[in-house]
Amino acid sequence: MSESNIEISLPLIFELSGLDVLLFGQRYEISGHVIYVKDTINLSNFYSVSGVSGESGVSGETSTGWLKYMQDASENTFIAQINDLSCASLIRDDVISAVHLSNGSIYDVSNKDISNLDAGEIFNISGFNGHYANFQDFIIGYFAWKLLGHPHAVAAISNDSDLRSSITTGFTGAMEQLLDMPQNKLNVIVQQIMDQDIARFSEDNVGEWNVVKWLAGDKVRLHISIKDNTYAIGTALTTKLPISNGPDNYILELTLA
């Protein structure tokens, strides 16, 4: 049975809520869905295989990676655990690097339209490609879009640096979930892989720990939920109004390579 690429939704959420935006302008409503990340993340942190030589000189293979699973004798149930915490740390750092979080503390006009993140399907505005250099620029663009009708209307947001700091802290904290994810959530990840490509799971190793197999080209998706944020017009957050009537949910999609 051949193996194929899969899309896995990681059961963690970057939730951006409780922010107050100061601006000079008016508010407009639009919505959207997927953000595609151009930079790939390192497959070897999820799964890698290396050759070893035994005493007989016969070469074998050993696998390492982020997750491991064990099927019971009936092959009907399984449990999953973190196999290598250092891999989880590297995945966290890789995701943060892929969205160029460290470059988003300030707005740099020279970054305009750099295509590290592609949010074009979200905004769907004629003449605007929806490309962003970093994650913070996307979120600030989101606020400008929701409030002023266009993602480039960021000059009207006067507390840009405070918002960027909150985004950076929140996203970094969300990625920490990769290091301490409970077993039920790890089971959800493994179950998704089983459902999409059962060929990755051997029936010969029941009752033993096996490293979960990932392939180049696999997609991992992170849930972005933006809700309960407010805005005010002027120089003080006195009369605050909701930015959106309900949560705006997006998917941050990254590719393994």
LINUR-V928333 format. One record per residue. RES is the residue in three letters. SS is DSSP state (H for helix, E for strand, - for the rest). PHI is phi in whole degrees, 0 to 359 (none if undefined). D_FIRST is the distance of its C-alpha to the first C-alpha in Angstrom with 1 decimal. Layout:
BEGIN
res = {RES:RES}
ss = {SS:SS}
phi = {PHI:PHI}
d_first = {D_FIRST:D_FIRST}
END
This chain:
BEGIN
res = {MET:SER:GLU:SER:ASN:ILE:GLU:ILE:SER:LEU:PRO:LEU:ILE:PHE:GLU:LEU:SER:GLY:LEU:ASP:VAL:LEU:LEU:PHE:GLY:GLN:ARG:TYR:GLU:ILE:SER:GLY:HIS:VAL:ILE:TYR:VAL:LYS:ASP:THR:ILE:ASN:LEU:SER:ASN:PHE:TYR:SER:VAL:SER:GLY:VAL:SER:GLY:GLU:SER:GLY:VAL:SER:GLY:GLU:THR:SER:THR:GLY:TRP:LEU:LYS:TYR:MET:GLN:ASP:ALA:SER:GLU:ASN:THR:PHE:ILE:ALA:GLN:ILE:ASN:ASP:LEU:SER:CYS:ALA:SER:LEU:ILE:ARG:ASP:ASP:VAL:ILE:SER:ALA:VAL:HIS:LEU:SER:ASN:GLY:SER:ILE:TYR:ASP:VAL:SER:ASN:LYS:ASP:ILE:SER:ASN:LEU:ASP:ALA:GLY:GLU:ILE:PHE:ASN:ILE:SER:GLY:PHE:ASN:GLY:HIS:TYR:ALA:ASN:PHE:GLN:ASP:PHE:ILE:ILE:GLY:TYR:PHE:ALA:TRP:LYS:LEU:LEU:GLY:HIS:PRO:HIS:ALA:VAL:ALA:ALA:ILE:SER:ASN:ASP:SER:ASP:LEU:ARG:SER:SER:ILE:THR:THR:GLY:PHE:THR:GLY:ALA:MET:GLU:GLN:LEU:LEU:ASP:MET:PRO:GLN:ASN:LYS:LEU:ASN:VAL:ILE:VAL:GLN:GLN:ILE:MET:ASP:GLN:ASP:ILE:ALA:ARG:PHE:SER:GLU:ASP:ASN:VAL:GLY:GLU:TRP:ASN:VAL:VAL:LYS:TRP:LEU:ALA:GLY:ASP:LYS:VAL:ARG:LEU:HIS:ILE:SER:ILE:LYS:ASP:ASN:THR:TYR:ALA:ILE:GLY:THR:ALA:LEU:THR:THR:LYS:LEU:PRO:ILE:SER:ASN:GLY:PRO:ASP:ASN:TYR:ILE:LEU:GLU:LEU:THR:LEU:ALA}
ss = {-:-:-:-:-:-:E:E:E:E:E:E:E:E:E:E:E:-:-:E:E:E:E:-:-:-:-:-:-:-:-:-:-:E:E:E:E:-:-:-:E:-:H:H:H:H:E:E:E:E:E:E:E:-:-:-:-:-:E:E:E:E:E:E:E:-:E:E:E:E:E:-:-:-:-:-:-:E:E:E:E:E:-:-:H:H:H:H:H:H:H:H:H:H:H:H:H:H:-:-:H:H:H:-:-:-:-:-:H:H:H:-:-:-:-:-:E:E:-:H:H:H:H:-:-:-:-:-:-:-:E:E:-:-:H:H:H:H:H:H:H:H:H:H:H:H:H:H:-:-:-:-:-:H:H:H:E:-:-:H:H:H:H:H:H:H:H:H:H:H:H:H:H:H:H:H:H:H:H:-:-:-:H:H:H:H:H:H:H:H:H:H:H:H:H:H:-:H:H:H:-:-:-:-:-:-:-:-:-:E:E:-:-:-:-:-:-:-:E:E:E:E:E:E:E:E:E:-:-:E:E:E:E:-:-:-:-:-:-:-:E:E:-:-:-:-:-:E:E:E:E:E:E:E:E:E:-}
phi = {none:281:259:226:287:225:237:242:269:285:280:222:230:269:252:253:215:79:272:244:256:260:206:239:165:236:247:225:247:210:209:194:217:257:246:263:265:289:292:280:248:286:303:296:284:273:195:210:234:230:276:226:246:274:298:280:86:279:283:227:226:230:246:227:162:293:241:225:219:222:268:278:299:282:66:261:229:206:232:231:217:289:273:217:295:295:294:299:296:293:296:305:295:294:295:300:291:297:268:55:298:292:267:256:289:226:273:241:299:290:276:304:73:296:262:291:234:248:249:301:288:285:278:49:250:301:83:238:276:73:269:225:278:205:293:297:300:298:295:297:297:301:299:298:295:293:265:239:95:208:296:272:276:284:297:284:271:271:251:306:294:295:297:298:297:294:296:300:296:294:292:300:296:297:291:296:299:295:271:216:274:294:300:297:285:297:299:299:297:296:297:298:294:301:294:266:206:295:296:282:247:275:274:270:240:294:76:231:284:229:286:291:268:239:235:302:99:297:251:243:236:245:273:248:240:248:205:56:258:231:218:217:257:127:248:217:272:266:268:256:237:291:283:219:288:206:299:256:253:230:241:262:255:238:245:276:208}
d_first = {0.0:3.8:6.7:9.8:13.4:15.2:18.9:20.4:24.0:25.8:28.2:31.3:34.0:36.5:39.4:42.4:45.3:49.0:49.8:53.1:53.3:56.7:57.2:59.7:58.4:57.0:53.8:51.3:48.1:44.6:41.0:37.4:33.9:31.5:32.5:30.2:30.7:30.8:30.6:27.1:26.7:25.6:22.0:23.2:25.1:22.0:19.9:20.5:19.7:22.6:23.2:25.8:27.9:28.8:32.1:30.8:29.9:26.2:24.2:21.8:20.4:21.5:20.2:22.6:22.7:24.2:22.6:21.4:20.3:20.8:19.4:21.9:21.7:21.0:17.8:19.4:21.2:21.1:23.5:23.3:25.9:26.9:25.9:28.1:31.0:31.7:28.4:29.4:32.7:31.2:29.0:32.2:34.1:31.4:31.4:35.2:35.4:33.0:35.2:38.3:40.0:42.5:43.8:44.5:47.6:49.9:49.7:49.8:50.6:49.1:45.6:46.0:42.9:41.0:37.3:35.8:35.1:34.6:36.0:37.0:35.2:37.2:40.6:40.2:43.8:45.0:45.7:43.9:40.5:39.8:39.0:40.0:40.5:39.9:39.1:42.8:43.7:41.2:42.7:46.3:45.3:44.0:47.4:49.3:47.2:47.7:51.4:52.6:50.2:48.7:46.5:48.9:51.9:51.5:55.1:56.3:54.5:57.1:55.3:52.3:52.4:52.4:49.5:47.5:48.3:47.1:43.8:43.3:44.1:42.0:38.8:39.1:39.6:36.6:34.4:35.9:33.9:30.8:32.7:33.6:31.1:31.4:28.6:28.2:27.5:25.0:23.3:23.2:21.4:18.7:18.4:17.8:14.9:13.4:14.2:12.7:9.5:8.8:5.9:9.2:10.8:11.2:12.6:14.8:17.1:18.7:22.3:21.8:21.8:18.8:19.0:17.2:14.8:15.9:15.1:17.8:18.3:17.7:20.8:23.0:25.8:29.2:31.6:35.0:37.7:41.2:43.8:47.4:48.8:52.3:54.5:58.2:60.4:63.0:63.5:62.9:60.3:62.9:61.8:58.0:55.8:52.1:49.9:47.4:47.8:44.5:41.5:39.8:36.1:34.0:30.6:30.5:27.2:26.2:23.4:21.9:22.4}
END
